[in-house]
Amino acid sequence: MRKISLNLYFSAFIVSLIIFMLGIYAGIKIEQKTQDLLMQELLGIEQRTANLELLFTLDDSKDFCPVFEDELNSVDEKTMLLGKELEYNEEVKKVKDVELKRRYFVLEAESYLLALKIKKMCDANYSLILFFYKPDCPECIDLGNTLTKVKEEKKDLARIYSFDVSLESKVVEALLRKYGVVSAPSLVIDETGFSNLKKKEEIINEMK
């Protein structure tokens, strides 16, 4: 019979434990790096939004409407991509950064308010849609998928901003009060609230 070497098994256990701990450490560092990159993206969009707000304040002449709209398109596109990255991190990687998400909602709200001002001043023909939802809400998921189809069909004619009402966020609370939203899912389309829209055609019909 072969003699069992306790020292050999102990050494193997120690090596396995070290490899396991190194794997955990590497995973944490990678997640932190991802969060840092997302924060950098957010800071970059915040700066562009601030620049647009400053430009709007300095000269709100209709002559600058093409400039305002082009810059807003760029800001909204980058904001949407950042939102998808945050969603992927939460749903796939199971990494949730509450503070980053709160700042993202502030960014969305700023972009929405700018879009609202530009729409009124420049007589723009796009519609602004606010989507209020809760996580793990089947109706919210269905409505979110429907809004994706609306965006695909209407493209730049639909600007959609999504807000998680379950997250403690002052900006979300302010929007809920402003538009009298009391349940999720709910939509605000061009400053009019709806809690009963479910189909793509119904949403498109309400877009002005």
C-alpha angles and dihedrals in degrees: 000000000000114000113239111235109214090188091056093050091045091051091049090050092051092049091048091048092051092049090048093050092047089052091053091047092049090049092052092048092049091049091049090049090051092050091048091052091049090051090051090051090050092049090051092052091045089056093050090048090050090050091051091049090050092049090049090050094048095051124004093175117142087235087077095051094106090052093047093048095047092050092045090051090054093047093048092048093052091044091052092050091049090051090054091051091051090048091050091050092052100041102035106023094031090225114142122185106186096187092050090050092050090053090048090055090051088051091050092049092050091049090048094050091048091049089050092053093046092047091055097041098043098035088236116185099220124109124230117222125188115196117198115193146158127225117253091022111134093202090050091051091049092049091046090055090048091052089052088057090048089053092048091051100040099030110178091007089074122055110188126193120185127204131187106222093195092066115087100244126151092207092053091047090051092052091048090053094043093056099030095242112169104164143039133266095040135145133211110201116188090339095311118113125227131180099171105056114113109146127076092233092053091053094046090049090058093051111102 
